[in-house]
Amino acid sequence: MLVFIGNLAPLEIVVIVVIAILVFGRRLPEVAGRFLYQLRRLRQSMYDLRRETGIDQELRNVERSMRKAAWEAEARAAKEIEAEEIEADPLDPSPAAGATDLPIIGEAASENTPEEPPGEPDRGSEDRPTPDPASP
């Protein structure tokens, strides 16, 4: 109904009603009826004014164009970020650069394999018997 009523506490509403009863007395229902009638006419006049001037349509057009501009800006920013990730390091085998999970072949494979520290036995060597060089 009225926007400001939502901001009033229950005690404040009671005080307003008591003051209205004291001021208007027995004429309170008649005054309230006139007030509501005038409020209804004001709302109808505002609706007619907005419809005749076409301001609602203009507001919708402005809102639509702003949403479209925001969407285009987000799309442009996403493309720029994607382009920056690709241009950042062309040799970087990251998914953004279009690399795949292929195994490394040749010298690069031996360079990238982790070496075991010297002095540590091979994992699982205790379970496997060592081959005897003299046996066929």
C-alpha positions as CSV (number, residue, x, y, z in Angstrom):
1,M,0.0,0.0,0.0
2,L,2.1,2.9,1.2
3,V,5.9,2.5,1.1
4,F,6.6,4.2,4.4
5,I,4.3,1.9,6.4
6,G,6.8,-0.9,6.1
7,N,9.4,1.2,7.9
8,L,7.1,1.9,10.9
9,A,7.3,-0.1,14.1
10,P,4.0,-1.4,15.6
11,L,4.2,1.1,18.5
12,E,4.6,4.0,16.0
13,I,1.5,2.8,14.1
14,V,-0.5,2.7,17.3
15,V,0.6,6.3,18.2
16,I,-0.5,7.5,14.7
17,V,-3.9,5.8,15.0
18,V,-4.5,7.3,18.5
19,I,-3.6,10.8,17.2
20,A,-5.9,10.3,14.2
21,I,-8.8,9.3,16.5
22,L,-8.2,12.3,18.7
23,V,-8.0,14.8,15.8
24,F,-10.9,13.4,13.7
25,G,-13.0,11.7,16.3
26,R,-16.3,10.4,14.8
27,R,-15.4,11.7,11.3
28,L,-12.4,9.3,11.0
29,P,-14.1,6.8,8.7
30,E,-15.3,9.6,6.4
31,V,-11.8,11.2,6.3
32,A,-10.1,7.8,5.7
33,G,-12.5,7.1,2.9
34,R,-11.7,10.4,1.2
35,F,-8.0,9.9,1.7
36,L,-8.2,6.5,0.0
37,Y,-10.3,7.9,-2.8
38,Q,-7.8,10.6,-3.5
39,L,-4.9,8.1,-3.3
40,R,-6.6,6.0,-5.9
41,R,-7.1,9.0,-8.2
42,L,-3.5,10.0,-7.8
43,R,-2.3,6.4,-8.7
44,Q,-4.6,6.4,-11.8
45,S,-3.4,9.8,-12.9
46,M,0.2,8.7,-12.5
47,Y,-0.5,5.6,-14.6
48,D,-2.2,7.6,-17.3
49,L,0.7,10.1,-17.4
50,R,3.3,7.3,-17.7
51,R,1.2,5.7,-20.4
52,E,0.7,8.9,-22.4
53,T,4.3,10.1,-22.3
54,G,5.7,6.6,-23.1
55,I,8.2,6.9,-20.3
56,D,7.7,3.3,-19.3
57,Q,8.7,2.1,-22.8
58,E,11.7,4.5,-22.8
59,L,12.8,3.1,-19.4
60,R,12.5,-0.4,-20.7
61,N,14.5,0.4,-23.8
62,V,17.3,2.1,-21.7
63,E,17.4,-0.9,-19.3
64,R,17.5,-3.3,-22.2
65,S,20.4,-1.4,-23.9
66,M,22.3,-1.3,-20.6
67,R,21.9,-5.0,-20.1
68,K,23.0,-5.6,-23.7
69,A,26.1,-3.4,-23.2
70,A,27.0,-5.1,-19.9
71,W,26.7,-8.5,-21.6
72,E,28.9,-7.5,-24.5
73,A,31.5,-6.0,-22.1
74,E,31.6,-9.3,-20.2
75,A,31.9,-11.3,-23.4
76,R,34.7,-9.0,-24.6
77,A,36.5,-9.3,-21.2
78,A,36.3,-13.1,-21.3
79,K,37.7,-13.1,-24.8
80,E,40.6,-10.8,-23.8
81,I,41.4,-13.0,-20.8
82,E,41.4,-16.1,-23.0
83,A,43.7,-14.4,-25.5
84,E,46.0,-13.3,-22.7
85,E,46.2,-16.8,-21.4
86,I,47.1,-18.2,-24.8
87,E,49.6,-15.5,-25.6
88,A,51.2,-15.6,-22.1
89,D,53.6,-18.5,-22.9
90,P,53.2,-20.3,-26.3
91,L,55.5,-23.1,-25.0
92,D,53.5,-23.7,-21.9
93,P,51.7,-27.1,-22.1
94,S,48.7,-25.9,-20.2
95,P,45.1,-26.7,-21.2
96,A,44.5,-23.0,-22.0
97,A,47.2,-23.2,-24.7
98,G,45.6,-26.2,-26.3
99,A,48.1,-28.8,-25.0
100,T,47.1,-32.4,-24.6
101,D,48.2,-35.0,-22.1
102,L,50.6,-36.9,-24.4
103,P,53.7,-38.7,-23.0
104,I,57.1,-37.0,-23.4
105,I,59.3,-38.9,-25.9
106,G,63.1,-39.0,-26.3
107,E,65.7,-36.9,-24.4
108,A,63.0,-34.7,-22.8
109,A,61.6,-37.9,-21.2
110,S,64.8,-38.7,-19.4
111,E,65.3,-35.1,-18.3
112,N,61.8,-34.9,-16.7
113,T,61.9,-38.3,-14.9
114,P,62.6,-37.9,-11.2
115,E,65.8,-39.5,-10.1
116,E,66.0,-41.5,-6.9
117,P,68.5,-40.2,-4.4
118,P,71.8,-42.2,-4.3
119,G,72.1,-44.9,-1.7
120,E,68.4,-45.7,-1.6
121,P,67.3,-49.0,-2.9
122,D,64.9,-49.4,-5.8
123,R,61.3,-49.6,-4.6
124,G,60.2,-53.1,-4.2
125,S,63.7,-54.5,-4.7
126,E,63.6,-56.4,-1.4
127,D,60.7,-58.5,-2.7
128,R,62.3,-59.4,-6.0
129,P,65.2,-61.9,-6.2
130,T,68.3,-60.5,-7.7
131,P,69.3,-62.2,-11.0
132,D,72.3,-64.4,-10.9
133,P,74.7,-63.5,-13.8
134,A,76.0,-67.1,-14.0
135,S,72.6,-68.6,-14.6
136,P,71.2,-69.0,-18.2
